[in-house]
Amino acid sequence: MKKQSVRDTMKEMTEYILYMRSETGTIERKSYYPIFWCYESLVPYPHEEPLIGWPESKVFWASQTGPSIGIAPVTSPPRAK
């Protein structure tokens, strides 16, 4: 694979952080580092919910209600000019 192709693929990928929601609705962020990168569909995580008070602004849950595992796209800090 050419270097340009690798860079283009990396631009398309999104970093995600793992979140967990308990039976009582308590949300916990499970990692402080991106756990994986994905540039394909989020089929296993179809339920989007906004996050308030967390570093990420939204999370995609596997289940709409009850205990669930979720992934949140990492918001990159703005680059200095």
HUCORFEN-V65011 format. One record per residue. RES is the residue in one small letter. PHI is phi in degrees with one decimal (* if undefined). Layout:
# HUCORFEN-V65011
res=RES phi=PHI
res=RES phi=PHI
This chain:
# HUCORFEN-V65011
res=m phi=*
res=k phi=-74.9
res=k phi=-58.0
res=q phi=-60.2
res=s phi=-64.0
res=v phi=-63.2
res=r phi=-62.4
res=d phi=-62.8
res=t phi=-64.4
res=m phi=-62.6
res=k phi=-65.1
res=e phi=-78.7
res=m phi=-79.5
res=t phi=-119.3
res=e phi=-86.8
res=y phi=-126.8
res=i phi=-114.1
res=l phi=-82.7
res=y phi=-124.2
res=m phi=-130.9
res=r phi=-118.5
res=s phi=-84.3
res=e phi=-58.5
res=t phi=-84.5
res=g phi=94.7
res=t phi=-68.8
res=i phi=-104.5
res=e phi=-130.9
res=r phi=-87.4
res=k phi=-92.9
res=s phi=-153.7
res=y phi=-106.4
res=y phi=-128.3
res=p phi=-55.4
res=i phi=-94.2
res=f phi=-163.4
res=w phi=-122.3
res=c phi=-147.0
res=y phi=-129.9
res=e phi=-112.8
res=s phi=-62.2
res=l phi=-97.3
res=v phi=-49.5
res=p phi=-70.7
res=y phi=-128.5
res=p phi=-85.7
res=h phi=-102.9
res=e phi=-85.2
res=e phi=-141.8
res=p phi=-69.9
res=l phi=-109.6
res=i phi=-121.1
res=g phi=87.8
res=w phi=-120.2
res=p phi=-62.1
res=e phi=-93.0
res=s phi=-94.8
res=k phi=-153.7
res=v phi=-136.3
res=f phi=-112.9
res=w phi=-95.9
res=a phi=-73.4
res=s phi=-119.7
res=q phi=-68.3
res=t phi=-131.6
res=g phi=74.5
res=p phi=-64.1
res=s phi=-161.1
res=i phi=-99.9
res=g phi=-136.9
res=i phi=-128.4
res=a phi=-124.6
res=p phi=-66.7
res=v phi=-71.8
res=t phi=-89.5
res=s phi=-73.1
res=p phi=-65.5
res=p phi=-62.4
res=r phi=-78.5
res=a phi=-71.9
res=k phi=-87.0
